[in-house]
Amino acid sequence: MQPSCCRYPDREELAMEDRIERQITIDASLDRVWELVTEPGWWAPTDQPVRIDRQPGAITVRDSSKWGQFPVAVVTMDPKTYAAFRWASQFPGEELTPGNCTLVEFYVSPTGEGVKVRVVESGFSILDASEAVREAGLESNAGGWTQELAALAGRAVQAA
């Protein structure tokens, strides 16, 4: 079941690139990586600890003096394999709506070298914003995911 902040793009809206995909293999246990990946909004730094609710439909607000407030909604979780969230990265301080959030999906799988984490963020083409804002968000988040996955690996290995 999709939260109310979701909508699907029309064919014309898919003219711009709409998807970021990055992955990393982490030398840590599946349990440790899963615990970190399923924290809603773990990729958005906060100034204060946040209450974590991993139930579908739950909303966690990530608050940073540098970046602003970002609500993150849990869409679904399939134990130790898949977690999906919605967030409004281009609209700090706003509640999630059908026109301001992207879908962030994490695919987690054990490998011979550790745990592979693949992130896919999509929905930029249907944001209710100018093309320039949509493209800037895609570009910014594309670079951000590389950094955030490296930070995730550091946290997972540090605690292992």
C-alpha positions in Angstrom: 0.0 0.0 0.0 1.4 3.4 -1.0 1.2 6.3 1.4 -1.0 9.3 0.3 2.1 11.2 -0.7 2.6 9.0 -3.8 1.6 9.4 -7.4 2.9 7.8 -10.6 4.4 9.7 -13.5 2.7 10.1 -16.8 4.7 9.1 -19.9 5.5 12.7 -20.7 6.9 13.3 -17.3 9.5 10.7 -17.7 11.3 12.7 -20.4 13.9 13.8 -17.8 16.1 11.4 -16.0 14.2 10.1 -13.1 16.3 7.6 -11.2 19.5 7.5 -9.1 21.0 4.1 -8.5 24.1 3.5 -6.3 25.4 0.5 -4.5 28.1 -0.6 -2.0 29.3 -3.8 -0.5 29.8 -3.6 3.3 32.0 -5.9 5.3 29.5 -6.3 8.2 26.7 -8.6 9.3 23.4 -8.5 7.6 21.7 -7.8 10.9 23.9 -4.7 11.5 23.4 -3.3 8.0 19.7 -4.0 8.1 19.4 -2.1 11.5 21.1 0.9 10.0 19.3 0.9 6.6 15.8 0.7 8.1 16.2 3.8 10.3 13.9 6.3 8.5 16.0 9.0 7.0 19.4 7.8 8.2 20.9 9.5 5.2 19.8 13.0 6.4 21.9 14.1 9.3 20.1 15.4 12.4 21.2 17.7 15.3 19.2 15.8 17.9 18.3 12.1 18.3 15.0 11.1 16.7 12.3 8.7 17.6 12.5 5.7 15.3 9.3 4.0 14.1 9.8 1.5 11.3 6.1 0.7 10.8 4.7 1.4 7.3 3.0 4.8 7.3 5.1 6.1 10.2 6.7 9.5 9.6 10.0 10.6 11.2 11.1 14.2 10.9 14.9 14.6 10.4 16.0 18.1 11.7 19.3 19.7 10.9 20.3 23.3 11.4 22.3 23.1 8.2 19.7 21.4 5.9 16.4 22.0 7.5 13.5 19.7 8.4 12.7 16.7 6.3 9.8 14.3 7.0 10.5 10.7 6.0 7.6 8.2 5.6 8.1 4.5 5.8 6.5 2.9 2.8 7.2 -0.8 3.3 9.8 -3.2 4.7 10.5 -6.8 3.7 12.7 -8.2 6.5 16.4 -8.1 5.7 15.9 -7.6 1.9 14.0 -4.4 1.1 13.0 -1.1 2.7 11.3 1.9 1.0 10.7 5.4 2.2 9.3 8.7 0.8 11.0 12.1 1.5 10.7 15.6 0.3 14.4 16.5 -0.2 13.7 19.5 -2.4 11.1 21.0 0.0 12.7 21.4 3.5 10.2 22.2 6.2 7.1 20.9 4.2 4.9 18.0 4.9 4.9 15.1 2.4 2.5 15.6 -0.5 1.9 13.7 -3.7 3.9 16.4 -5.6 6.9 16.9 -3.4 8.4 13.5 -2.5 10.6 11.0 -4.1 10.8 7.2 -3.4 14.0 5.9 -1.8 14.4 2.1 -2.0 17.1 0.0 -0.4 17.8 -3.5 -1.6 19.9 -5.5 0.8 21.5 -8.9 0.1 24.4 -10.9 1.5 27.3 -11.7 -0.8 30.6 -13.5 -0.4 32.3 -10.2 0.5 29.7 -8.9 3.0 26.3 -7.2 2.4 25.4 -5.4 -0.8 23.2 -2.4 -0.4 21.7 -0.9 -3.5 19.8 2.4 -3.2 17.4 3.6 -5.9 15.8 7.1 -5.6 13.1 8.0 -8.2 10.3 10.4 -8.8 12.2 13.6 -9.6 10.3 14.1 -12.9 6.9 14.4 -11.1 7.9 16.9 -8.4 5.7 20.0 -8.4 8.7 22.3 -9.1 10.4 23.9 -12.1 12.5 21.8 -14.3 15.6 23.5 -12.9 14.7 22.6 -9.3 13.9 18.9 -10.3 17.2 18.6 -12.2 19.2 20.3 -9.4 17.6 17.8 -6.9 18.5 14.9 -9.1 22.1 16.0 -9.4 22.5 16.9 -5.8 21.1 13.6 -4.5 23.1 11.6 -7.1 26.3 12.9 -5.5 24.9 12.6 -2.0 24.1 8.9 -2.2 27.7 8.1 -2.9 28.7 9.9 0.2 25.9 8.5 2.3 26.6 4.9 1.3 30.2 5.4 2.3 29.1 6.8 5.7 26.7 3.9 6.1 29.6 1.4 5.5 31.7 3.3 8.1 29.0 3.1 10.7 28.3 -0.6 10.0 32.0 -1.6 10.2 32.6 0.6 13.3 30.0 -1.2 15.3 30.9 -4.6 14.0 
